[in-house]
């Protein structure tokens, strides 16, 4: 979930120390399962670490515990995806990780360098997920080490009340017609800001993310070569954001306290919106009645976010953790998680379930979110190459945009600073 939704919650963890992984040594790819003589009914406490609202409500976890009386589940949420990543790579192969660890899509390739430190998904579960979802977490030996959770087909969420006040259409189909291209989006945003004096979009870096997810190659190519500084598409993407997105956005990035608060106070009128964002908006602005969703995304389609559950191979409760991870990512539970928080399933079987096909969202003016997300999924034509260093390159470019937004550097100065920084990666 990209950079999925980053919910506020647990305290931040220390900075990442990926080098610690090398010191930890290999734990073996066999899965670290307990001996066959272990009692499967013995009391066990399972810890699960996520970084946002995956839809794993207390009621849902209690249901599993009711069916497994020997199991107690402790669910911890990191403050941000960055915090979760730092904690994961610092402790992988050592001690201190949860029995189940959530992994964000943008650092999946980085994780796959250490796939032997994760317990493989049982063979009988393979084929459950979309092909590209499984391929991303399958190593050269054929071990799949991640249980797919959601995907993030993007649409546009908008405040119909603010649109109406600005003289813009409010009907979903008409709104969709406003945003078929990025130039359309930027022009509508510029007109809105000129008329109202307020920003149109929530954040500049969400535009950067949307553009990046429509490129086949950004910072690394399919062979693993670093192309970031020489790829003209990256420079064009950056120039587009600082020239056209920065002037019409309220914030450089998302997830700040002010950003959360502004969902309710009408500081901005629209957001680039994967399905996992729905729960964040409704949770932060429960009394706002103007939000709606348009079945459109500039430039066609794009997938922002999506996550996995993993089971560290040296955990104390590997077999029990694998059973819980399989249940949490089953088609039935994925369909329910979608109903709970809008986390769109990564398993085709779930798409035939009523929880998805008939889904509407009362908060978003009864928008047919099941149909919208299905259409947005069909519009995705690019599966970007995200190599082991993707997260670092992209986060550094986010910071370059932020420096421009904050007026600390000119676009040219900030780009040059980015090139210098990432040349050392």
VOMIGU-721795 format. One record per residue (C-alpha): x, y, z; residue number from 1. Coordinates in nm, 4 decimals, padded with zeros to 6 digits. Example, Ala and Ser with C-alpha at 12.3 -4.5 7.8 and 13.67 -1.06 7.14 Angstrom:
BEGIN
site east:01.2300 | north:-00.4500 | up:00.7800 | seq:1
site east:01.3670 | north:-00.1060 | up:00.7140 | seq:2
# end
This chain:
BEGIN
site east:00.0000 | north:00.0000 | up:00.0000 | seq:1
site east:00.2676 | north:00.3143 | up:-00.1813 | seq:2
site east:00.3951 | north:00.4442 | up:-00.0071 | seq:3
site east:00.0658 | north:00.3154 | up:00.0676 | seq:4
site east:-00.1283 | north:00.5136 | up:00.3402 | seq:5
site east:00.1062 | north:00.6048 | up:00.6180 | seq:6
site east:-00.1044 | north:00.6090 | up:00.9344 | seq:7
site east:-00.0006 | north:00.7796 | up:01.2515 | seq:8
site east:00.0547 | north:00.5389 | up:01.5337 | seq:9
site east:00.3603 | north:00.3752 | up:01.6811 | seq:10
site east:00.6769 | north:00.5616 | up:01.7683 | seq:11
site east:00.9418 | north:00.6037 | up:01.5001 | seq:12
site east:01.2240 | north:00.3529 | up:01.4837 | seq:13
site east:01.5941 | north:00.4144 | up:01.4393 | seq:14
site east:01.7621 | north:00.4804 | up:01.1069 | seq:15
site east:01.8228 | north:00.1853 | up:00.8781 | seq:16
site east:02.1472 | north:-00.0039 | up:00.8977 | seq:17
site east:02.1357 | north:-00.2330 | up:00.5989 | seq:18
site east:02.4951 | north:-00.3296 | up:00.6606 | seq:19
site east:02.3774 | north:-00.5167 | up:00.9684 | seq:20
site east:02.2146 | north:-00.7698 | up:00.7376 | seq:21
site east:02.5487 | north:-00.8787 | up:00.6012 | seq:22
site east:02.6821 | north:-00.9249 | up:00.9533 | seq:23
site east:02.3831 | north:-01.1359 | up:01.0495 | seq:24
site east:02.4690 | north:-01.4090 | up:00.8012 | seq:25
site east:02.2346 | north:-01.6349 | up:00.6104 | seq:26
site east:01.9528 | north:-01.7957 | up:00.8026 | seq:27
site east:01.8808 | north:-02.0443 | up:00.5269 | seq:28
site east:01.5929 | north:-02.0523 | up:00.2824 | seq:29
site east:01.4326 | north:-02.3630 | up:00.4217 | seq:30
site east:01.1883 | north:-02.1547 | up:00.6196 | seq:31
site east:01.3056 | north:-02.1961 | up:00.9752 | seq:32
site east:00.9974 | north:-02.4041 | up:01.0510 | seq:33
site east:00.9743 | north:-02.5695 | up:01.3904 | seq:34
site east:01.0527 | north:-02.9357 | up:01.4268 | seq:35
site east:00.7835 | north:-03.1825 | up:01.3316 | seq:36
site east:00.7468 | north:-03.2807 | up:01.6957 | seq:37
site east:00.6328 | north:-02.9297 | up:01.7946 | seq:38
site east:00.2789 | north:-02.9186 | up:01.9294 | seq:39
site east:00.0620 | north:-02.7206 | up:01.6824 | seq:40
site east:-00.1891 | north:-02.6583 | up:01.9599 | seq:41
site east:00.0591 | north:-02.5129 | up:02.2087 | seq:42
site east:-00.0112 | north:-02.1523 | up:02.3123 | seq:43
site east:00.1622 | north:-01.9054 | up:02.0825 | seq:44
site east:00.1780 | north:-01.5266 | up:02.0616 | seq:45
site east:00.2081 | north:-01.4006 | up:01.7050 | seq:46
site east:00.3259 | north:-01.0477 | up:01.6359 | seq:47
site east:00.2391 | north:-00.8706 | up:01.3108 | seq:48
site east:00.3978 | north:-00.5402 | up:01.2075 | seq:49
site east:00.2319 | north:-00.3139 | up:00.9503 | seq:50
site east:00.2607 | north:00.0546 | up:00.8687 | seq:51
site east:-00.0899 | north:00.1656 | up:00.7922 | seq:52
site east:-00.4435 | north:00.0421 | up:00.7866 | seq:53
site east:-00.4335 | north:-00.2882 | up:00.6004 | seq:54
site east:-00.7937 | north:-00.3545 | up:00.6990 | seq:55
site east:-00.6863 | north:-00.5872 | up:00.9800 | seq:56
site east:-00.9348 | north:-00.4638 | up:01.2349 | seq:57
site east:-00.9398 | north:-00.5827 | up:01.5927 | seq:58
site east:-01.2600 | north:-00.7686 | up:01.5094 | seq:59
site east:-01.0971 | north:-00.9488 | up:01.2164 | seq:60
site east:-00.7956 | north:-01.0577 | up:01.4199 | seq:61
site east:-01.0236 | north:-01.1651 | up:01.7030 | seq:62
site east:-01.2105 | north:-01.3862 | up:01.4569 | seq:63
site east:-00.8855 | north:-01.5690 | up:01.3807 | seq:64
site east:-00.8075 | north:-01.6050 | up:01.7509 | seq:65
site east:-01.1570 | north:-01.7406 | up:01.8165 | seq:66
site east:-01.0947 | north:-02.0084 | up:01.5526 | seq:67
site east:-00.7444 | north:-02.0730 | up:01.6906 | seq:68
site east:-00.7822 | north:-02.0597 | up:02.0708 | seq:69
site east:-00.4113 | north:-02.1224 | up:02.1250 | seq:70
site east:-00.3136 | north:-01.8101 | up:01.9263 | seq:71
site east:-00.2804 | north:-01.4573 | up:02.0608 | seq:72
site east:-00.2159 | north:-01.1857 | up:01.7993 | seq:73
site east:-00.0347 | north:-00.8615 | up:01.8783 | seq:74
site east:-00.0632 | north:-00.6056 | up:01.5985 | seq:75
site east:00.1836 | north:-00.3145 | up:01.5867 | seq:76
site east:00.1742 | north:-00.0256 | up:01.3384 | seq:77
site east:00.4771 | north:00.1855 | up:01.2514 | seq:78
site east:00.4275 | north:00.5591 | up:01.2163 | seq:79
site east:00.5315 | north:00.5591 | up:00.8492 | seq:80
site east:00.6435 | north:00.3244 | up:00.5753 | seq:81
site east:00.9916 | north:00.4752 | up:00.6067 | seq:82
site east:01.0025 | north:00.3766 | up:00.9734 | seq:83
site east:00.8881 | north:00.0241 | up:00.8897 | seq:84
site east:01.1550 | north:-00.0074 | up:00.6208 | seq:85
site east:01.4289 | north:00.1155 | up:00.8529 | seq:86
site east:01.3286 | north:-00.1307 | up:01.1235 | seq:87
site east:01.2981 | north:-00.4211 | up:00.8782 | seq:88
site east:01.6405 | north:-00.3876 | up:00.7172 | seq:89
site east:01.8130 | north:-00.3102 | up:01.0442 | seq:90
site east:01.6870 | north:-00.6291 | up:01.2083 | seq:91
site east:01.6479 | north:-00.8747 | up:00.9200 | seq:92
site east:01.8638 | north:-01.1794 | up:00.9921 | seq:93
site east:01.9162 | north:-01.0667 | up:01.3507 | seq:94
site east:01.6484 | north:-01.0491 | up:01.6184 | seq:95
site east:01.3637 | north:-00.8140 | up:01.6948 | seq:96
site east:01.1377 | north:-00.8468 | up:01.3905 | seq:97
site east:00.7749 | north:-00.9452 | up:01.4234 | seq:98
site east:00.6598 | north:-01.2939 | up:01.3289 | seq:99
site east:00.4920 | north:-01.1297 | up:01.0270 | seq:100
site east:00.6380 | north:-00.8159 | up:00.8688 | seq:101
site east:00.4586 | north:-00.5988 | up:00.6120 | seq:102
site east:00.6648 | north:-00.4905 | up:00.3110 | seq:103
site east:00.5899 | north:-00.1955 | up:00.0828 | seq:104
site east:00.6170 | north:-00.2441 | up:-00.2910 | seq:105
site east:00.8847 | north:00.0217 | up:-00.3480 | seq:106
site east:01.1353 | north:-00.1646 | up:-00.1315 | seq:107
site east:01.0421 | north:-00.5158 | up:-00.2378 | seq:108
site east:01.3335 | north:-00.5472 | up:-00.4819 | seq:109
site east:01.5702 | north:-00.4336 | up:-00.2087 | seq:110
site east:01.4258 | north:-00.7016 | up:00.0186 | seq:111
site east:01.4682 | north:-00.9708 | up:-00.2477 | seq:112
site east:01.8456 | north:-00.9438 | up:-00.2146 | seq:113
site east:01.7939 | north:-01.1206 | up:00.1190 | seq:114
site east:01.5170 | north:-01.3605 | up:00.0180 | seq:115
site east:01.6944 | north:-01.6521 | up:00.1894 | seq:116
site east:01.6235 | north:-01.4809 | up:00.5210 | seq:117
site east:01.2486 | north:-01.5143 | up:00.4664 | seq:118
site east:01.0367 | north:-01.8275 | up:00.4930 | seq:119
site east:00.8979 | north:-01.9295 | up:00.1508 | seq:120
site east:00.5265 | north:-01.9216 | up:00.0850 | seq:121
site east:00.3921 | north:-02.2801 | up:00.0757 | seq:122
site east:00.3821 | north:-02.4219 | up:-00.2753 | seq:123
site east:00.0095 | north:-02.4880 | up:-00.2683 | seq:124
site east:-00.0608 | north:-02.1148 | up:-00.2382 | seq:125
site east:00.1236 | north:-02.0163 | up:-00.5545 | seq:126
site east:-00.1075 | north:-01.8991 | up:-00.8330 | seq:127
site east:-00.3395 | north:-01.7291 | up:-00.5886 | seq:128
site east:-00.2245 | north:-01.3787 | up:-00.6807 | seq:129
site east:-00.1875 | north:-01.1734 | up:-00.9982 | seq:130
site east:00.1145 | north:-01.2954 | up:-01.1970 | seq:131
site east:00.3124 | north:-00.9732 | up:-01.1610 | seq:132
site east:00.2359 | north:-00.9616 | up:-00.7899 | seq:133
site east:00.3902 | north:-01.3054 | up:-00.7398 | seq:134
site east:00.6821 | north:-01.2466 | up:-00.9755 | seq:135
site east:00.8063 | north:-00.9505 | up:-00.7718 | seq:136
site east:00.8657 | north:-01.1704 | up:-00.4659 | seq:137
site east:00.9947 | north:-01.4868 | up:-00.6355 | seq:138
site east:01.3709 | north:-01.5390 | up:-00.6274 | seq:139
site east:01.6013 | north:-01.7132 | up:-00.8758 | seq:140
site east:01.5480 | north:-02.0478 | up:-00.7002 | seq:141
site east:01.1717 | north:-02.0186 | up:-00.7412 | seq:142
site east:01.1018 | north:-01.9385 | up:-00.3763 | seq:143
site east:00.8134 | north:-01.6971 | up:-00.3334 | seq:144
site east:00.8704 | north:-01.5101 | up:-00.0073 | seq:145
site east:00.5814 | north:-01.2627 | up:00.0090 | seq:146
site east:00.2070 | north:-01.2992 | up:00.0610 | seq:147
site east:00.0450 | north:-01.0315 | up:-00.1567 | seq:148
site east:-00.1974 | north:-00.7969 | up:00.0135 | seq:149
site east:-00.3414 | north:-00.5131 | up:-00.1961 | seq:150
site east:-00.2692 | north:-00.3266 | up:-00.5162 | seq:151
site east:-00.3217 | north:00.0438 | up:-00.5813 | seq:152
site east:-00.4996 | north:00.1278 | up:-00.9092 | seq:153
site east:-00.5270 | north:00.5048 | up:-00.9094 | seq:154
site east:-00.8249 | north:00.7312 | up:-00.9667 | seq:155
site east:-00.8979 | north:01.0932 | up:-00.8703 | seq:156
site east:-01.0716 | north:01.1805 | up:-00.5440 | seq:157
site east:-01.2295 | north:01.5261 | up:-00.5372 | seq:158
site east:-01.4390 | north:01.7579 | up:-00.3238 | seq:159
site east:-01.7611 | north:01.8015 | up:-00.5178 | seq:160
site east:-01.8666 | north:02.0933 | up:-00.2967 | seq:161
site east:-01.5427 | north:02.2807 | up:-00.3681 | seq:162
site east:-01.5701 | north:02.1993 | up:-00.7380 | seq:163
site east:-01.9215 | north:02.3403 | up:-00.7483 | seq:164
site east:-01.8165 | north:02.6588 | up:-00.5695 | seq:165
site east:-01.5413 | north:02.7048 | up:-00.8280 | seq:166
site east:-01.7769 | north:02.6525 | up:-01.1228 | seq:167
site east:-01.6434 | north:02.3062 | up:-01.2083 | seq:168
site east:-01.8661 | north:02.0078 | up:-01.2862 | seq:169
site east:-01.9426 | north:01.7709 | up:-01.0006 | seq:170
site east:-02.0875 | north:01.4672 | up:-01.1819 | seq:171
site east:-01.8360 | north:01.1794 | up:-01.1783 | seq:172
site east:-01.8393 | north:01.1241 | up:-01.5534 | seq:173
site east:-01.7999 | north:01.4931 | up:-01.6266 | seq:174
site east:-01.5182 | north:01.5229 | up:-01.3756 | seq:175
site east:-01.3468 | north:01.2253 | up:-01.5353 | seq:176
site east:-01.3469 | north:01.4174 | up:-01.8613 | seq:177
site east:-01.1411 | north:01.6937 | up:-01.7013 | seq:178
site east:-00.8395 | north:01.4782 | up:-01.6234 | seq:179
site east:-00.7611 | north:01.2480 | up:-01.9130 | seq:180
site east:-00.4117 | north:01.3955 | up:-01.9569 | seq:181
site east:-00.1588 | north:01.5463 | up:-01.7175 | seq:182
site east:-00.1768 | north:01.8769 | up:-01.9040 | seq:183
site east:-00.5539 | north:01.8777 | up:-01.8470 | seq:184
site east:-00.5008 | north:01.8249 | up:-01.4766 | seq:185
site east:-00.2435 | north:02.1014 | up:-01.4470 | seq:186
site east:-00.4577 | north:02.3468 | up:-01.6414 | seq:187
site east:-00.7697 | north:02.2788 | up:-01.4334 | seq:188
site east:-00.5558 | north:02.3151 | up:-01.1226 | seq:189
site east:-00.4081 | north:02.6461 | up:-01.2350 | seq:190
site east:-00.7540 | north:02.7820 | up:-01.3208 | seq:191
site east:-00.8901 | north:02.6660 | up:-00.9847 | seq:192
site east:-00.6092 | north:02.8327 | up:-00.7921 | seq:193
site east:-00.6473 | north:03.1571 | up:-00.9864 | seq:194
site east:-01.0198 | north:03.1656 | up:-00.9147 | seq:195
site east:-01.0190 | north:03.0554 | up:-00.5508 | seq:196
site east:-00.6734 | north:03.1478 | up:-00.4268 | seq:197
site east:-00.6382 | north:02.7960 | up:-00.2861 | seq:198
site east:-00.4254 | north:02.4978 | up:-00.3935 | seq:199
site east:-00.5947 | north:02.2419 | up:-00.6139 | seq:200
site east:-00.4037 | north:01.9224 | up:-00.5309 | seq:201
site east:-00.2788 | north:01.8008 | up:-00.1953 | seq:202
site east:00.0909 | north:01.7395 | up:-00.2695 | seq:203
site east:00.3590 | north:01.7735 | up:-00.5337 | seq:204
site east:00.5264 | north:01.4440 | up:-00.4526 | seq:205
site east:00.2046 | north:01.2521 | up:-00.5160 | seq:206
site east:00.2266 | north:01.3826 | up:-00.8735 | seq:207
site east:00.5878 | north:01.2664 | up:-00.8903 | seq:208
site east:00.4733 | north:00.9232 | up:-00.7769 | seq:209
site east:00.1947 | north:00.9137 | up:-01.0346 | seq:210
site east:00.4287 | north:01.0055 | up:-01.3184 | seq:211
site east:00.6947 | north:00.7571 | up:-01.2059 | seq:212
site east:00.4434 | north:00.4729 | up:-01.2016 | seq:213
site east:00.3750 | north:00.5287 | up:-01.5723 | seq:214
site east:00.7406 | north:00.4820 | up:-01.6706 | seq:215
site east:00.8751 | north:00.1364 | up:-01.7477 | seq:216
site east:01.2229 | north:00.2358 | up:-01.6348 | seq:217
site east:01.3215 | north:00.5203 | up:-01.4067 | seq:218
site east:01.6324 | north:00.4817 | up:-01.1921 | seq:219
site east:01.7441 | north:00.1295 | up:-01.2894 | seq:220
site east:01.6879 | north:-00.0739 | up:-01.6037 | seq:221
site east:01.5692 | north:-00.4331 | up:-01.6311 | seq:222
site east:01.9297 | north:-00.5578 | up:-01.6196 | seq:223
site east:01.9944 | north:-00.3776 | up:-01.2945 | seq:224
site east:02.2045 | north:-00.0972 | up:-01.4400 | seq:225
site east:02.1701 | north:00.2445 | up:-01.2779 | seq:226
site east:02.0311 | north:00.4872 | up:-01.5349 | seq:227
site east:01.8840 | north:00.7517 | up:-01.3021 | seq:228
site east:02.1090 | north:01.0439 | up:-01.3891 | seq:229
site east:02.1090 | north:00.9720 | up:-01.7631 | seq:230
site east:01.7436 | north:00.8816 | up:-01.8139 | seq:231
site east:01.5752 | north:01.1780 | up:-01.9883 | seq:232
site east:01.2364 | north:01.0579 | up:-01.8611 | seq:233
site east:01.3469 | north:01.1212 | up:-01.5020 | seq:234
site east:01.4538 | north:01.4778 | up:-01.5804 | seq:235
site east:01.1286 | north:01.5420 | up:-01.7695 | seq:236
site east:00.9292 | north:01.4022 | up:-01.4773 | seq:237
site east:01.1126 | north:01.6233 | up:-01.2296 | seq:238
site east:01.0756 | north:01.9347 | up:-01.4468 | seq:239
site east:00.7039 | north:01.8671 | up:-01.4876 | seq:240
site east:00.6522 | north:01.8426 | up:-01.1132 | seq:241
site east:00.8483 | north:02.1520 | up:-01.0117 | seq:242
site east:00.7104 | north:02.3652 | up:-01.2961 | seq:243
site east:00.3464 | north:02.2535 | up:-01.3068 | seq:244
site east:00.2591 | north:02.0640 | up:-00.9891 | seq:245
site east:00.4378 | north:02.2684 | up:-00.7224 | seq:246
site east:00.2405 | north:02.5877 | up:-00.8030 | seq:247
site east:-00.0985 | north:02.4177 | up:-00.7586 | seq:248
site east:-00.0349 | north:02.1971 | up:-00.4558 | seq:249
site east:-00.0825 | north:02.2558 | up:-00.0848 | seq:250
site east:00.2169 | north:02.0580 | up:00.0392 | seq:251
site east:00.5406 | north:01.9145 | up:-00.0901 | seq:252
site east:00.4633 | north:01.5714 | up:00.0503 | seq:253
site east:00.1995 | north:01.3798 | up:00.2375 | seq:254
site east:00.1602 | north:01.2403 | up:00.5902 | seq:255
site east:00.2332 | north:01.5542 | up:00.7962 | seq:256
site east:-00.0049 | north:01.6632 | up:01.0714 | seq:257
site east:-00.1076 | north:01.9652 | up:00.8629 | seq:258
site east:-00.1723 | north:01.7444 | up:00.5604 | seq:259
site east:-00.4023 | north:01.5199 | up:00.7614 | seq:260
site east:-00.5892 | north:01.8151 | up:00.9066 | seq:261
site east:-00.6360 | north:01.9807 | up:00.5686 | seq:262
site east:-00.8515 | north:01.6940 | up:00.4416 | seq:263
site east:-01.1257 | north:01.8217 | up:00.6660 | seq:264
site east:-01.0800 | north:02.1968 | up:00.6318 | seq:265
site east:-01.0990 | north:02.2175 | up:00.2533 | seq:266
site east:-00.7467 | north:02.3442 | up:00.1917 | seq:267
site east:-00.7292 | north:02.1504 | up:-00.1354 | seq:268
site east:-00.9900 | north:02.0160 | up:-00.3752 | seq:269
site east:-00.8502 | north:01.6943 | up:-00.5253 | seq:270
site east:-00.6064 | north:01.4075 | up:-00.4746 | seq:271
site east:-00.4514 | north:01.1366 | up:-00.6867 | seq:272
site east:-00.6199 | north:00.8503 | up:-00.5133 | seq:273
site east:-00.5453 | north:00.4774 | up:-00.4946 | seq:274
site east:-00.8133 | north:00.2754 | up:-00.3140 | seq:275
site east:-00.6165 | north:00.2507 | up:00.0095 | seq:276
site east:-00.6412 | north:00.6297 | up:00.0379 | seq:277
site east:-01.0194 | north:00.6131 | up:00.0789 | seq:278
site east:-00.9995 | north:00.4985 | up:00.4382 | seq:279
site east:-00.7483 | north:00.7683 | up:00.5244 | seq:280
site east:-00.9663 | north:01.0463 | up:00.3857 | seq:281
site east:-01.2830 | north:00.9246 | up:00.5543 | seq:282
site east:-01.0952 | north:00.8621 | up:00.8774 | seq:283
site east:-00.9404 | north:01.2085 | up:00.8895 | seq:284
site east:-01.2476 | north:01.3991 | up:00.7681 | seq:285
site east:-01.5429 | north:01.1954 | up:00.8959 | seq:286
site east:-01.7877 | north:01.4867 | up:00.8934 | seq:287
site east:-01.7083 | north:01.6168 | up:00.5436 | seq:288
site east:-01.9830 | north:01.5328 | up:00.2933 | seq:289
site east:-01.8273 | north:01.6545 | up:-00.0300 | seq:290
site east:-01.5751 | north:01.3835 | up:-00.1252 | seq:291
site east:-01.6341 | north:01.1761 | up:-00.4410 | seq:292
site east:-01.4292 | north:00.9609 | up:-00.6804 | seq:293
site east:-01.3863 | north:00.9940 | up:-01.0580 | seq:294
site east:-01.3050 | north:00.6897 | up:-01.2711 | seq:295
site east:-01.0009 | north:00.8473 | up:-01.4356 | seq:296
site east:-00.6277 | north:00.8914 | up:-01.3987 | seq:297
site east:-00.4160 | north:01.1339 | up:-01.6035 | seq:298
site east:-00.2295 | north:00.9610 | up:-01.8838 | seq:299
site east:-00.4250 | north:00.6361 | up:-01.8608 | seq:300
site east:-00.3575 | north:00.4252 | up:-01.5541 | seq:301
site east:-00.1111 | north:00.3708 | up:-01.2764 | seq:302
site east:-00.0564 | north:00.1505 | up:-00.9746 | seq:303
site east:00.0497 | north:00.3301 | up:-00.6580 | seq:304
site east:00.1257 | north:00.1019 | up:-00.3727 | seq:305
site east:00.0453 | north:-00.2449 | up:-00.2715 | seq:306
site east:00.2196 | north:-00.4492 | up:-00.0100 | seq:307
site east:00.3153 | north:-00.7961 | up:00.1066 | seq:308
site east:00.3316 | north:-00.9874 | up:00.4283 | seq:309
site east:00.6561 | north:-01.1744 | up:00.4948 | seq:310
site east:00.7653 | north:-01.4256 | up:00.7562 | seq:311
site east:01.1262 | north:-01.3917 | up:00.8779 | seq:312
site east:01.2869 | north:-01.7345 | up:00.8535 | seq:313
site east:01.4564 | north:-01.7133 | up:01.1927 | seq:314
site east:01.1390 | north:-01.6285 | up:01.3803 | seq:315
site east:01.0237 | north:-01.8274 | up:01.6808 | seq:316
site east:00.6819 | north:-01.9134 | up:01.5346 | seq:317
site east:00.7377 | north:-01.9600 | up:01.1612 | seq:318
site east:00.4747 | north:-02.2276 | up:01.0911 | seq:319
site east:00.2036 | north:-02.0496 | up:01.2890 | seq:320
site east:00.2974 | north:-01.7172 | up:01.1256 | seq:321
site east:00.2727 | north:-01.8721 | up:00.7789 | seq:322
site east:-00.0751 | north:-01.9992 | up:00.8592 | seq:323
site east:-00.1883 | north:-01.6550 | up:00.9764 | seq:324
site east:-00.0280 | north:-01.4787 | up:00.6763 | seq:325
site east:-00.2046 | north:-01.7177 | up:00.4399 | seq:326
site east:-00.5391 | north:-01.6478 | up:00.6093 | seq:327
site east:-00.4928 | north:-01.2711 | up:00.6097 | seq:328
site east:-00.4202 | north:-01.2749 | up:00.2360 | seq:329
site east:-00.6880 | north:-01.5247 | up:00.1332 | seq:330
site east:-00.9392 | north:-01.4052 | up:-00.1279 | seq:331
site east:-01.2183 | north:-01.3910 | up:00.1283 | seq:332
site east:-01.0218 | north:-01.1789 | up:00.3747 | seq:333
site east:-00.8874 | north:-00.9561 | up:00.0965 | seq:334
site east:-01.2453 | north:-00.8887 | up:-00.0126 | seq:335
site east:-01.3361 | north:-00.7989 | up:00.3442 | seq:336
site east:-01.0293 | north:-00.5759 | up:00.3831 | seq:337
site east:-01.1426 | north:-00.3937 | up:00.0700 | seq:338
site east:-01.4852 | north:-00.3444 | up:00.2234 | seq:339
site east:-01.3230 | north:-00.2218 | up:00.5449 | seq:340
site east:-01.0642 | north:00.0264 | up:00.4174 | seq:341
site east:-01.0578 | north:00.0153 | up:00.0365 | seq:342
site east:-00.7479 | north:-00.2045 | up:00.0069 | seq:343
site east:-00.8062 | north:-00.3458 | up:-00.3416 | seq:344
site east:-00.7346 | north:-00.7214 | up:-00.3639 | seq:345
site east:-00.4364 | north:-00.8662 | up:-00.5485 | seq:346
site east:-00.6153 | north:-01.1992 | up:-00.6027 | seq:347
site east:-00.8413 | north:-01.2372 | up:-00.9070 | seq:348
site east:-01.0734 | north:-01.4745 | up:-00.7223 | seq:349
site east:-01.1719 | north:-01.1869 | up:-00.4959 | seq:350
site east:-01.2886 | north:-00.9815 | up:-00.7947 | seq:351
site east:-01.5845 | north:-01.2138 | up:-00.8388 | seq:352
site east:-01.7028 | north:-01.1697 | up:-00.4821 | seq:353
site east:-01.9967 | north:-00.9467 | up:-00.3982 | seq:354
site east:-01.7861 | north:-00.7478 | up:-00.1507 | seq:355
site east:-01.5955 | north:-00.6218 | up:-00.4553 | seq:356
site east:-01.8370 | north:-00.6293 | up:-00.7480 | seq:357
site east:-02.1217 | north:-00.4601 | up:-00.5607 | seq:358
site east:-01.9117 | north:-00.2320 | up:-00.3464 | seq:359
site east:-02.0089 | north:00.1291 | up:-00.3006 | seq:360
site east:-01.8672 | north:00.3796 | up:-00.0562 | seq:361
site east:-02.1257 | north:00.5827 | up:00.1299 | seq:362
site east:-01.8695 | north:00.8396 | up:00.2404 | seq:363
site east:-01.7720 | north:00.9116 | up:-00.1215 | seq:364
site east:-02.1285 | north:00.9872 | up:-00.2293 | seq:365
site east:-02.2015 | north:00.6155 | up:-00.2794 | seq:366
site east:-01.9327 | north:00.5891 | up:-00.5469 | seq:367
site east:-01.9234 | north:00.2393 | up:-00.7042 | seq:368
site east:-01.5714 | north:00.1781 | up:-00.5799 | seq:369
site east:-01.5612 | north:-00.1881 | up:-00.6828 | seq:370
site east:-01.6330 | north:-00.1029 | up:-01.0454 | seq:371
site east:-01.4090 | north:00.2050 | up:-01.0440 | seq:372
site east:-01.1116 | north:00.0150 | up:-00.9056 | seq:373
site east:-01.1665 | north:-00.2712 | up:-01.1491 | seq:374
site east:-01.1675 | north:-00.0251 | up:-01.4400 | seq:375
site east:-00.8592 | north:00.1503 | up:-01.3067 | seq:376
site east:-00.6849 | north:-00.1864 | up:-01.2754 | seq:377
site east:-00.7598 | north:-00.2617 | up:-01.6400 | seq:378
site east:-00.6076 | north:00.0741 | up:-01.7368 | seq:379
site east:-00.2675 | north:-00.0196 | up:-01.5920 | seq:380
site east:-00.0401 | north:-00.1018 | up:-01.8853 | seq:381
site east:00.3024 | north:-00.0494 | up:-01.7257 | seq:382
site east:00.4696 | north:-00.2542 | up:-01.4538 | seq:383
site east:00.7662 | north:-00.0327 | up:-01.3663 | seq:384
site east:01.1111 | north:-00.1730 | up:-01.3094 | seq:385
site east:01.1868 | north:-00.1133 | up:-00.9424 | seq:386
site east:01.5350 | north:-00.2339 | up:-00.8664 | seq:387
site east:01.7062 | north:-00.2704 | up:-00.5269 | seq:388
site east:01.7896 | north:00.1006 | up:-00.5133 | seq:389
site east:01.4537 | north:00.2328 | up:-00.6316 | seq:390
site east:01.3433 | north:00.3451 | up:-00.2874 | seq:391
site east:01.6620 | north:00.5436 | up:-00.2232 | seq:392
site east:01.6590 | north:00.7125 | up:-00.5639 | seq:393
site east:01.2924 | north:00.8015 | up:-00.5451 | seq:394
site east:01.3044 | north:00.9271 | up:-00.1872 | seq:395
site east:01.5993 | north:01.1489 | up:-00.2790 | seq:396
site east:01.4016 | north:01.2912 | up:-00.5723 | seq:397
site east:01.1079 | north:01.3537 | up:-00.3397 | seq:398
site east:01.3430 | north:01.5582 | up:-00.1235 | seq:399
site east:01.4654 | north:01.7491 | up:-00.4296 | seq:400
site east:01.1058 | north:01.8472 | up:-00.5081 | seq:401
site east:01.0535 | north:01.9410 | up:-00.1442 | seq:402
site east:01.3522 | north:02.1769 | up:-00.1488 | seq:403
site east:01.2020 | north:02.3580 | up:-00.4469 | seq:404
site east:00.8578 | north:02.3676 | up:-00.2874 | seq:405
site east:01.0032 | north:02.5133 | up:00.0320 | seq:406
site east:01.2007 | north:02.7748 | up:-00.1616 | seq:407
site east:01.5340 | north:02.6447 | up:-00.0355 | seq:408
site east:01.6784 | north:02.5895 | up:-00.3825 | seq:409
site east:01.5934 | north:02.6687 | up:-00.7423 | seq:410
site east:01.4792 | north:02.3769 | up:-00.9597 | seq:411
site east:01.8224 | north:02.3663 | up:-01.1247 | seq:412
site east:02.0127 | north:02.3770 | up:-00.7959 | seq:413
site east:01.7980 | north:02.1062 | up:-00.6411 | seq:414
site east:01.8347 | north:01.8801 | up:-00.9449 | seq:415
site east:02.2118 | north:01.9187 | up:-00.9386 | seq:416
site east:02.2114 | north:01.8386 | up:-00.5670 | seq:417
site east:02.0101 | north:01.5242 | up:-00.6376 | seq:418
site east:02.2535 | north:01.4122 | up:-00.9066 | seq:419
site east:02.5444 | north:01.4606 | up:-00.6680 | seq:420
site east:02.3668 | north:01.2715 | up:-00.3920 | seq:421
site east:02.2570 | north:00.9708 | up:-00.5933 | seq:422
site east:02.5892 | north:00.9375 | up:-00.7739 | seq:423
site east:02.7155 | north:00.7878 | up:-00.4474 | seq:424
site east:02.4401 | north:00.5210 | up:-00.4285 | seq:425
# end
